[in-house]
Amino acid sequence: MIDPTELYNKAMAQAENWADADYASGLLDDALDTLEGVITAELKADGKPVSIINKLAKNDERWKEAAQKRRQARRDALIEKLKYEQMNRYQDNIRTKESTERQLGR
């Protein structure tokens, strides 16, 4: 027989992992936008043409590194979400199995 409290606790722990990873990803999104603004301001101060500043900013090593970290954080968040969804499916399968076994036992 399944322990509903144990299933609940496992689901909540995985949900927290997902929320933490998603939050971290969001922070990196914000940081990347801020960094892009800083790099753009630096390029404007150096007198670079406005028409290519965005391209130059995204070619900056700082931006590339931050973008890579953001992509990795987004990937980690998606993996945590998939783990959470798989846990819920697994728990549904356990409940279905136990329900079927109860029905067959009658």
Secondary structure in CASP SS format (residue, H / E / C, confidence):
PFRMAT SS
TARGET T0000
AUTHOR 0000-0000-0000
METHOD secondary structure of the structure
MODEL  1
M C 1.00
I C 1.00
D C 1.00
P H 1.00
T H 1.00
E H 1.00
L H 1.00
Y H 1.00
N H 1.00
K H 1.00
A H 1.00
M H 1.00
A H 1.00
Q H 1.00
A H 1.00
E H 1.00
N H 1.00
W H 1.00
A H 1.00
D H 1.00
A H 1.00
D H 1.00
Y H 1.00
A H 1.00
S H 1.00
G H 1.00
L H 1.00
L H 1.00
D H 1.00
D H 1.00
A H 1.00
L H 1.00
D H 1.00
T H 1.00
L H 1.00
E H 1.00
G H 1.00
V H 1.00
I H 1.00
T H 1.00
A H 1.00
E H 1.00
L H 1.00
K H 1.00
A H 1.00
D C 1.00
G C 1.00
K C 1.00
P C 1.00
V H 1.00
S H 1.00
I H 1.00
I H 1.00
N H 1.00
K H 1.00
L H 1.00
A H 1.00
K H 1.00
N H 1.00
D C 1.00
E H 1.00
R H 1.00
W H 1.00
K H 1.00
E H 1.00
A H 1.00
A H 1.00
Q H 1.00
K H 1.00
R H 1.00
R H 1.00
Q H 1.00
A H 1.00
R H 1.00
R H 1.00
D H 1.00
A H 1.00
L H 1.00
I H 1.00
E H 1.00
K H 1.00
L H 1.00
K H 1.00
Y H 1.00
E H 1.00
Q H 1.00
M H 1.00
N H 1.00
R H 1.00
Y H 1.00
Q H 1.00
D H 1.00
N H 1.00
I H 1.00
R H 1.00
T H 1.00
K H 1.00
E H 1.00
S H 1.00
T H 1.00
E H 1.00
R H 1.00
Q H 1.00
L H 1.00
G C 1.00
R C 1.00
END
